[in-house]
Amino acid sequence: MLFDTHAHLNAEQFNEDLEDVIARAKEAKVEHIVVVGFDRPTIKRVMELIETYDFIYAAIGWHPVDAIDMTDEDLQWIKELSSHEKVVAIGEMGLDYHWDKSPKDIQKEVFRKQIALAKEVKLPIVIHNRDATEDVVTILREEGAEEVGGIMHCFTGSAEVAKECINMNFYLSFGGPVTFKNAKKPKEVVKQIPNDRLLIETDCPYLTPHPFRGKRNEPGYVKLVAEQIAELKGMTYEEVAAITSENAKKLFGIS
């Protein structure tokens, strides 16, 4: 059984054929999916999904690209929703220096507020990091994020950064990019990190694994990520599926 720890089935790309996508995920033996809400519309949608599907869970937070739009009311709303038994994490949160919609200082402030919230409601956090590794790691350390731990989502950092994150009680999650032919760094990191800190994800509809790169991603394709990791680590596919599923259940408190 597989566990897709980061999906966006609440995205408009799935409006037309969600039932078919879910059927294909079931066919691929995907047992659990965490769907991530990162602004008002996507959080509202994921709260509907967790009521409709027993195997879908939610992570809710505010994306760094849109940090400039987040109000104190939004943060309070996330806090209230986080008491739902199927909300298993706060996020995705973090820093994104690729897009310049939200100034860096505002991103950092919103990131810190969400870590504080996660500690208050005692939930792990889901980290989005794009071109901001040093600042992300610094803030996690300064805010005592290891108290709740969480996931470095779609990890692309070095082995050194991986070790630092693991020391702060984080799991490293890998998606489609680990299957790309030119993705030397993630492949090397996968080989080095301990099995008990490894997770898999799709980030669908984005970052579709090889050989479907360029098409819409979906949870069923998480199987391709598990197959690639098995090859890299010299393990069986079944071992990777079992280990990553157990890790995810442990982190999210799903029995």
C-alpha positions in Angstrom: 0.0 0.0 0.0 1.2 3.5 -0.9 0.8 6.9 0.9 0.8 10.1 -1.2 1.8 12.6 1.5 1.3 15.8 -0.7 -1.4 16.2 -3.3 -3.5 19.0 -4.6 -6.7 17.2 -5.6 -8.4 20.4 -4.5 -6.9 22.1 -7.7 -9.2 23.1 -10.5 -7.2 20.7 -12.8 -9.2 17.8 -11.1 -12.7 19.5 -11.3 -13.8 17.4 -14.3 -12.6 13.9 -13.5 -11.8 13.6 -9.8 -13.7 10.2 -9.5 -11.6 8.7 -12.3 -8.4 10.0 -10.7 -9.3 8.5 -7.4 -10.2 5.2 -9.0 -6.8 5.0 -10.7 -5.1 5.8 -7.3 -7.0 2.9 -5.7 -5.9 0.7 -8.6 -2.3 1.7 -7.9 -2.8 0.6 -4.3 -2.7 4.2 -2.9 -4.2 3.7 0.6 -4.0 7.3 2.0 -3.6 10.8 0.5 -2.9 14.1 2.3 -4.4 16.9 0.3 -2.9 20.3 0.9 -4.9 23.6 1.2 -2.7 26.7 1.1 -5.2 29.7 0.7 -8.9 30.3 1.3 -10.4 28.5 -1.7 -8.1 25.5 -1.5 -8.6 25.1 2.2 -12.4 25.2 1.8 -12.2 22.6 -0.9 -9.9 20.2 1.1 -12.3 20.4 4.1 -15.1 19.2 1.7 -12.8 16.4 0.4 -12.0 15.0 3.9 -15.7 14.8 4.6 -16.4 12.9 1.3 -13.5 10.4 1.2 -12.4 8.4 4.2 -8.8 7.9 2.9 -8.2 11.6 2.3 -6.6 13.8 5.0 -5.8 17.5 5.1 -2.9 19.7 5.7 -3.9 23.4 5.9 -1.8 26.5 5.9 -0.7 29.5 3.9 1.6 29.4 0.9 4.7 31.7 1.0 4.0 33.1 -2.5 0.7 34.4 -1.2 2.0 35.5 2.3 1.2 39.1 1.5 -2.5 38.2 1.3 -2.7 36.4 4.7 -4.6 38.2 7.5 -4.8 37.5 11.2 -8.4 36.3 10.5 -7.0 33.7 8.1 -4.6 32.4 10.7 -7.4 32.2 13.3 -9.6 30.4 10.8 -6.8 27.8 10.1 -6.4 27.4 13.9 -10.2 26.7 14.2 -10.2 24.2 11.3 -7.1 22.4 12.7 -9.2 20.8 15.4 -10.9 18.6 12.8 -9.7 15.0 13.4 -8.7 14.6 9.8 -6.5 17.7 9.7 -3.1 16.1 10.2 -0.6 19.0 9.6 -0.2 22.7 9.2 1.1 23.9 5.8 2.3 24.1 3.3 4.3 27.0 4.7 7.8 28.3 4.2 9.7 30.6 1.8 9.7 31.0 -1.9 12.3 33.3 -3.4 11.6 32.2 -7.0 8.5 34.3 -7.3 8.4 37.9 -6.1 4.8 38.5 -5.3 5.4 38.5 -1.5 8.4 40.4 0.0 10.8 38.3 1.9 10.2 39.9 5.2 6.5 39.3 5.0 7.1 35.7 4.0 9.3 35.2 7.0 6.8 36.7 9.4 3.9 34.5 8.0 6.2 31.5 8.2 7.1 32.2 11.9 3.4 32.7 12.8 2.4 29.4 11.3 5.2 27.5 13.1 3.9 29.1 16.3 0.4 28.0 15.5 1.5 24.4 14.8 3.2 24.3 18.1 0.1 25.6 19.8 -2.2 23.0 18.1 0.5 20.3 18.3 0.5 19.3 14.6 3.5 18.7 12.4 4.3 21.2 9.6 4.7 20.9 5.8 7.6 23.0 4.5 7.7 24.6 1.0 11.2 25.8 0.1 12.2 27.3 -3.2 15.6 29.0 -3.5 15.6 29.8 0.2 17.2 26.9 2.0 19.5 28.8 4.3 16.7 31.1 5.6 14.2 28.2 5.9 16.6 26.1 8.0 17.5 29.2 10.2 13.8 30.0 10.9 13.0 26.3 11.7 15.9 26.3 14.2 15.1 29.7 15.7 11.4 28.9 16.1 12.0 25.5 17.7 10.2 23.7 15.0 11.7 20.4 16.1 9.0 20.3 18.8 6.4 19.4 16.2 8.7 18.2 13.3 7.2 17.6 9.9 8.0 17.2 6.2 10.5 18.9 3.9 8.1 18.6 1.0 9.6 17.8 -2.4 13.1 17.9 -1.0 15.8 19.0 -3.4 18.6 20.1 -1.0 22.0 18.6 -0.4 22.9 15.7 1.8 24.2 18.1 4.4 20.9 20.0 4.5 19.1 16.7 4.7 21.1 15.7 7.8 20.4 19.1 9.4 16.6 18.7 8.7 16.5 15.1 10.1 18.3 16.4 13.2 15.4 18.8 13.6 12.8 16.0 13.6 11.9 16.3 9.9 11.1 13.7 7.3 12.3 14.2 3.7 9.7 13.7 1.0 10.5 12.9 -2.6 8.3 13.2 -5.7 8.5 13.2 -9.5 11.8 15.0 -9.8 13.7 12.0 -8.3 12.7 10.1 -11.4 14.1 12.7 -13.8 17.2 11.6 -15.7 19.1 14.8 -14.9 18.2 14.8 -11.2 21.6 13.8 -9.8 21.3 15.5 -6.4 18.0 14.1 -5.2 19.1 10.6 -6.3 22.3 10.8 -4.3 20.4 12.1 -1.2 17.9 9.3 -1.4 20.7 6.8 -1.2 22.1 8.4 1.9 19.1 9.2 4.1 17.9 6.7 6.7 14.8 4.7 5.7 12.9 5.8 8.8 12.9 9.5 7.6 11.8 8.8 4.0 8.4 9.8 2.5 6.9 9.9 -1.0 4.5 12.3 -2.7 3.2 13.5 -6.0 2.5 17.2 -5.5 -0.1 16.6 -8.2 -1.1 18.1 -10.6 2.6 19.3 -10.7 6.0 17.6 -11.1 4.8 14.5 -12.9 7.3 11.6 -12.8 9.0 10.1 -15.8 7.7 8.8 -18.2 4.6 11.1 -18.0 6.6 14.3 -17.5 4.8 17.2 -19.0 1.3 15.7 -18.4 -0.9 16.3 -15.4 0.3 14.4 -12.3 -2.1 12.4 -10.1 -1.8 10.3 -6.9 -1.6 6.9 -8.8 1.8 8.0 -10.1 3.3 8.0 -6.7 4.0 4.3 -7.5 6.7 5.5 -10.0 8.4 7.5 -7.3 8.5 4.4 -5.0 9.9 2.2 -7.8 12.7 4.7 -8.5 13.6 5.0 -4.8 13.6 1.2 -4.5 16.1 1.0 -7.4 18.3 3.7 -5.8 18.3 2.2 -2.4 18.7 -1.4 -3.5 15.4 -2.4 -1.9 12.2 -4.0 -3.2 9.3 -1.9 -4.3 7.2 -3.6 -1.6 9.7 -2.6 1.1 9.7 1.1 0.0 5.9 1.1 -0.1 5.7 -0.4 3.4 8.4 1.8 5.0 7.1 5.1 3.5 3.5 4.3 4.4 4.5 3.5 8.0 6.6 6.6 8.3 3.7 8.8 7.1 1.1 7.2 9.4 3.5 7.7 12.3 4.1 11.4 11.5 0.4 12.2 10.9 -0.9 10.0 13.7 -3.0 7.8 11.4 -3.6 4.3 12.8 
